[in-house]
Amino acid sequence: MARRISTLINKVAKLPARESYLWDEHTSLIAAVLFHVVTLLRVLSLLQWLKFAYRHYYGKDHAFQKRTNFHSFYTEVYFLVVVAALTCLLHWVPTADPTVAPALRGVAFYFAIESVIWTTYYLFFRQFIERSFTIYHHAEYFLAFPLALMVQVLGLAIYLKLNSVTGLFALLFNLNYAQAAVSDPWKAGLALLGVFYVVVLLANLRDAFPKTVVKPITAIAIIGAGDVVRRRLLPALVSPLTGKSDQTRVRTEPVEINRKAIRVFDLAAFSAAGPTIDLTIQLPNGRSVKRPVRIKYERHPQEIVAEIASNLVPTIIATPPDSHFYYLSMLSLQGIRFAVEKPISVFEPEIRTLGSAAGEALFEQGFAMSYYALEKALPSTLPCSFWSASNAVRAPTFANGPKTRIWVACITRPRSTPLRFCKRC
């Protein structure tokens, strides 16, 4: 029997999740009692029973969630109907039969308390009680609050035998231009309720107010100013996505890399480049313009790393291979994300370090890249011969047969790698 009652309460008013009052290994008595009292008060709400009947009638939504959504439209209609009914009662109760008037005032008081419970739960307590929930819009509860407030003011005005709601509004929000003929306990209670509403409204307004979306601009640093940076890397970074069918680069979110947000560093003693790199920018109207990207020269690698570490921007290492390991080690120690060209190193001790656990730790924030791998593979096609048959193009094969071995230049000693080329008609 107790389980059935608990299940019914959970379907009507949603029992608080255990995580809401079970903090770490101990239960917060105040939170447990308060959250369950709020749930029990919601069980007495007519609106909650209408929601329960609606969900029971339409059944479960198995495709998305366990229970069917009760749209905010129906909540607004409910409050509008109650406001219309209480408006009629406000003018009818003073002239009603004395035997009926107390019952009507009780009904008005019930709807006023129900709307107070709705307001405190959805604008305040729900964040603490339910583990996860979704709403149709950020302003859903905020915009329904005036309707709930009208229900409260009308209901309390009828219950306190007031012919006007102006004085009640004045007490509720601590206004001095009007006073209501009510007792001091009611004045204090309404004043406290008004302060609570102001605080809750400000908090909800802060969350519900639409945030201004700012187009993100990604800052990036490049170490090196050689041919690859000038002809490939920089043009690729600043080129816009056109959305054509042959576009292969896909970004999961709109990111714009502005040329002014790109910092290019190089060592003055080893660079033959000028003070700037001229980029050709494609404009949306189809025109192209040249824009310079300034190169900042430093005397020592330590100065480059210190400059990048002060801004903590992602970095691309595009220097000669003999300096790759130094830069990636320094950037990794600073916790800066980086990408480095292959080969990562040309020195045997550094290569051994990269193959160890320490090397894996260095690349926790790093990525090894090679954006011209196809061109690197072109020399392997030199000893190949091509032939065609039956108007079909076949795959290349080595002159001495479909299976051969080529020598790969390594750091320590030459090794051979077996390659197989399969004929395809």
Secondary structure, 3 states (H helix, E strand, C coil): CHHHHHHHHHHHHCCCCHHHHEECCEECHHHHHHHHHHHHHHHCCHHHHHHHHHHHHHCCCCCCCCCCCCCHHHHHHHHHHHHHHHHHHHHHHHHCCCCCHHHHHHHHHHHHHHHHHHHHHHHHHHHHHCCCCCCCCCCHHHHHHHHHHHHHHHHHHHHCCCCCCHHHHHHHCCCCCCCCCCCHHHHHHHHHHHHHHHHHHHHHHHHHCCCCCCCCECCEEEECCCHHHHHHHHHHHHCCCCCCCCCCCCCCCCCECCHHHEEEEEECCCCCCCCEEEEEEECCCCCEEEEEEEEEEECCHHHHHHHHHHHCCCEEECCCHHHHHHHHHHHHHCCCCEEEECCCCCCHHHHHHHCCHHHHHHCCCEEEECCCHHHHHHHHHCCEECCEECCEECCCEECCECEEEEEECCCCCCEEEEEECCCCC
